[in-house]
Amino acid sequence: MQIIGQSKFGSTTFILERIGRNGFDYRVKEYSRNWDVASLAGLIRIINMSINNVVSSLLILNEEDPSKLQFFWPEDITDFDRVWESACGTDTLSTMVPISEGAICATKAKEVENLYCCGNKESADNE
C-alpha cells in the first residue's frame, strides 16, 4: 500500500449516482475530500477580496464616489497561485468501480409502480 494523500482535516459523504438514463437506477457512492486548512483559509481570503472589489466596482458604476470605496489585493501577487497548491496530496477520492449502463438490467417504470403499489398494500395489511 502507498499513501496517495492525507490530511488531519477532511470529510467523507455519500452521494447518489445515477446509473443509466431512466431515472430509476442509482447506487450509493462514497466520496472523500481532504482539506488543507492553510489553502482553504487563503482561498477564503482571496474570495473575500474579490467579492469586495466586485461590489466596489458596481457601486462606482452606480455613481458612488470612488474615493470612498476600497479595493483589496494580496501584498504578494504569488498568493493568487499559492492558495491552489495543496499540502495534503490528493484532494478528492472515490474508490467505486465504474458501472456502465449495459452492466445492469434497467428498472422499468412499471416495476417501480408495482413495487410501490404492493408495498402500500402490505403496509396497510400490517396496520
N, C-alpha and C positions, 0 to 999 in steps of 0.2 A: 504494500500500500504506500502511496505517496500523497502527502498533503498538497492540495491544489489551492487552498485558500483557508484562512482562519481569521477570526476576529473575536474579541471579547463581547462584541455587540452584534446583534442580528436578530432575525426572526424567521420562523417557518410558518407558512399558512397553507391552507388547502384551497384549491380553486376547482371549479367545474370546467372541464374541457369537452367541447362538443366533438363527437366522432360522427363523421358523415354530414349529410345535408338536410336530413329530415326533421331535425329538431327534437327527436325523442331519445337519442343515444348519447350518453355522457359518461365520463369517468371522473373520479376524483384524482387530482394531481397535486403532489406535494411540491411546494415552491419555497426555496430558502434564499435569504438575502443577507449578505454581510454588510455591516455598516462600519465605515471608518469615521469615527467621530470628528476628527480634525478636518477631513474633507467635507463632511456634512455641514459643520459649522462655517467653513469657508464658503460653501455654496450658498448657504442661507444669507451670509453677509453680502455676497455679490448680488443675489436676487433682491435683497432689500435695497441696495444702492440703485439697481436697475429700475425697480418699481418707483422709487422716489424720483429718479431722473425722468421717467415717462410722465409722471404726474406733473412735475415742474414744466416740462415741455408743453403739455396740454394746457396748463394754466397760462403760459406765455401766448399760446395760440388763441386763448380766450381773453386776451388783452390784460392779463395780470402784469404788474410791474416786475420785470426780470431782476431788478436789483434786490428785491425782497425774497427771491427764491434761491434755493440751494441745489447744487449739483454735486454728486459724490463719485469718487473712483478710488481704487486701491492706490496706496502710495507706491507700491512696486507693481508695475504693469504685468509682470510674470505671474502675479496671483491669479489672473484670469485662467491661465493654463494649469497652475499648480493645484487648484481645487479639484481638477478632474483626475489627478493621479491618486489612485487608491493604494493605501498601505496594507490592505488585507488580501491582496491577490484576487481571487475570483469574487466578483460582486454578487452574482446570482447563480443558482444551481438547481437543476431538476434532474433526477435520475430515472425518470419514467421512460419506458420503452415506447417508441412511437407506434401508434396503431393506425393502420390505413383503413379507409372505408371498406375496402374489399376483404379485410380480415374479419369482419363481423357480419352477422345476419341482422340487417337493419330492421328495427322495430317499425311496425306499420301502425297507422293511426287506429285502425280497428282493434288491434291487440291492446293498445293503451285504453281504449274505450271499454273493452270487455273486462280488463283488469280493474278499471275504476268502478264499473257497474257491479261486478261480482264482489269486490272488496266492500262496497257500501252495503250490499245485501247481507254479507257475512257479519259486518259490524252491527247492523240493525238487528240481526237474529240474536247476537250475543247480549244485547241490552235488555 
